[in-house]
Amino acid sequence: MTHENYMNEAVKAALQGMENNEGGPFGCIVVKDGEIIGRGNNRVTSTNDPTAHAEVIAIRDACKNLNSFQLDGCVIYTSCEPCPMCLGAIYWARPDKVFYGSNQQDAANIGFDDAFIYKEILLPYEKRSILFEQIGRKIALEPFLKWTAKENKITY
């Protein structure tokens, strides 16, 4: 299959999800060695889960199918440039490459504008629209100390 064929599959996932009233107009696939190993479409509204974006669903599906928490050797095809959350998920999954169809501005033009999130990330905590305040740091460090000492941990 060609890159265009794979992008068509991502777009099909977006269209199918919309037709099934599962969520917004976004689809994604994950490919390894020429085989589609993960599929996802936006399911935010049908699952009442704000994290159920197409990329996250596809990454979860691919990782389950690979029995791995990373996507080494994989390529992601997504119908739209990933939002900040999906971008983070993609970096944690560590695929080799990402191809995207439409861009941030195309999404913003139909009401899916992520620009405010990018701006919020750059702000100091006290200036963000959702307030962040650190509490209980001493007790919260306990799991980190135990992780450091844990001998049979799986690092990632």
Residue pairs with C-beta under 8 A, 6 or more apart in sequence:
1 34
3 77
3 99
6 29
6 31
6 36
6 75
6 77
6 99
7 77
7 79
7 99
7 101
9 27
9 29
9 36
9 39
9 77
10 27
10 28
10 29
10 54
10 77
10 78
10 79
10 101
11 27
11 79
11 101
12 27
13 27
13 28
13 29
13 39
13 40
13 41
13 54
13 58
13 79
14 25
14 26
14 27
14 41
14 42
14 54
14 79
15 25
15 27
16 27
16 41
17 23
17 24
17 25
17 26
17 27
17 41
17 42
17 43
17 54
18 24
18 25
18 41
20 46
21 45
21 46
22 41
22 42
22 43
22 45
22 46
22 47
23 41
23 42
23 43
23 44
23 45
23 46
23 47
23 52
24 42
24 44
24 45
24 112
25 42
25 79
25 80
25 110
26 41
26 42
26 53
26 54
26 55
26 78
26 79
26 80
27 39
27 40
27 41
27 42
27 54
27 78
27 79
28 38
28 39
28 40
28 41
28 54
28 55
28 57
28 58
28 76
28 77
28 78
28 79
29 36
29 38
29 39
29 40
29 58
29 76
29 77
30 36
30 37
30 38
30 39
30 58
30 59
30 61
30 62
30 71
30 74
30 75
30 76
30 77
30 95
31 37
31 74
31 75
31 76
31 77
32 62
32 66
32 71
32 73
32 74
32 75
33 73
37 61
37 62
37 65
37 66
37 74
38 58
38 59
38 60
38 61
38 62
38 63
38 65
39 57
39 58
39 61
40 53
40 54
40 55
40 56
40 57
40 58
40 59
40 60
40 61
41 54
41 57
42 52
42 53
42 54
42 57
43 49
43 52
43 57
44 50
44 52
44 53
51 85
53 83
53 85
53 86
54 78
54 79
54 86
55 76
55 78
55 82
55 86
55 89
55 90
56 85
56 86
56 89
58 76
58 78
59 71
59 76
59 89
59 90
59 93
62 71
62 74
62 93
63 69
63 70
63 71
63 93
69 93
69 156
70 93
70 94
70 156
71 93
71 94
71 95
72 94
72 95
72 96
73 96
74 93
74 95
74 96
75 95
75 96
75 97
75 98
75 99
76 90
76 95
76 97
76 98
76 99
77 98
77 99
77 100
78 86
78 98
78 99
78 100
78 101
79 100
79 101
79 102
80 100
80 101
80 102
80 103
80 106
80 107
80 112
81 100
81 102
81 103
81 104
81 107
82 90
82 98
82 100
83 112
83 114
83 117
84 114
84 117
84 118
84 121
85 117
90 98
104 114
104 115
107 113
107 114
108 114
108 115
116 129
120 128
120 129
120 130
125 131
125 132
125 133
147 153
